[in-house]
Amino acid sequence: MTLLKLSIPLGNEILTTVRLATGGVCSLAGLDIDRSEDCKLCITESLLLLLHAGYSAARVEFSREEGLLVRVEGEGMGTGKEGAETEISEALLGALAGSVSFERKDGVLTAVMLTF
């Protein structure tokens, strides 16, 4: 069941809005405050990964399955210029989310799927 879909421009100024929306969705999904904070951090980090990969916009979809499933996907074409922080960000996501997977096309990050 889809809870919320967002299509947003990627930029630092929009991240606060996405974090607030994520907090609301976490509340609807019944996550406790600690898991909600982990989720908000992971969504922000996923959007930053896409921004660093050269995307100017992204889609975020929250759905309720067995837990909360979040798909964060770049819109348009990424440039594939992932930096040194990519590995650290991916490790952080792996540590905080129940499960995480990454989609890449021709070596360019295209989407991050998170389960809480």
N, C-alpha and C positions, 0 to 999 in steps of 0.2 A: 504494500500500500504506500503510495507516494505521499509524503507529508508536505514537501515544499520543493519548488524548483526555482532557481535563480539564474539569470543570465546577466553577467556584470562585466564592466570594464575593469581591467587589472591595473591597480595603482594603490599606493599606500593609503590614500585617503578613503578608499572604500572598505578596507579591511576591518575597521571598527564596526561598520554597519553589518558586515557578514558575521562577525563574532557575536553581535547582539542577536541576530536572527538564529544563529547556531544555538545559542543559549536557550532561546524559546523552543526550538525543535527538540533539544535534549530534554527539556522539562516535559514536553508532550510525550516523549518516548519513555519517560520514567527513569532517566539516568540520574544517579545521585550527583551531588555537587562536584566531587572529585573527578568522576568520569566525564561530566559536562565540561570541566576545565580542560581535561585531556583532549576532548573532542574539539573544543574551540582552538586550542593550540595546533592540533593536527590539521584542521581546515585552513588556518592561517598559513601554516608551513607549506601545505600543498599548493595553495595559491601563489606563494612566493616562489616555489619550485617552477611553476608554470611561467611566472613573470620572468624569472631568470633564464628560462628556456626560450624566451623570445615571444611569448604570446601577449596580445594586447587585451584579450577578453577571455572569459571562462564561464562555464556552466557548473553549477553546484546543485546536485539532486540528493535530497534526503528521503529515504524510504524506510519503512518499518517492516522488517522480515523477522528473522530470529535475532533480535537486537536492533540496533540502528545501523543502516548501511548508507554510506555517503560516497557519491561519485563526484570527483572534481576533475573536469575535463577542459583542456584548452580549446578555444575557438579560433579558427583560421589556421595559419601556418606558423609553427614555431621555427626559430632559427637554429635550434640545436646547440646553442652556446651555453651548455651547462658548466657551471663553475666548480671550484674546489669545495664549496659549501654543499653541493648536491649530496655527496656521500654522507655527510654529517646529518643533513636533513632527513635523508632516507632512513638512517639508523634511529633517529629520534622518533619518526613515525612508527617504525617497527617496534620500538619499546613501549609506546603509549597506546597504540590501537590494539584491539583484540586480534585483528588480522589486517594486513595491508598488502596490496599488490599494485604494480606499476605497469602501465602499457606504454610501449614505445613503438614508433614506426620509423624505420630507417635510422634507428639510433636516437631519435628525438622523442623526449617524454611527451606523451599525449594525454594521459589520464592517470589518476590515483584513485584507488578504491579502498575505503576504510570501513571496518566493522567495529562497533562498540557494543 
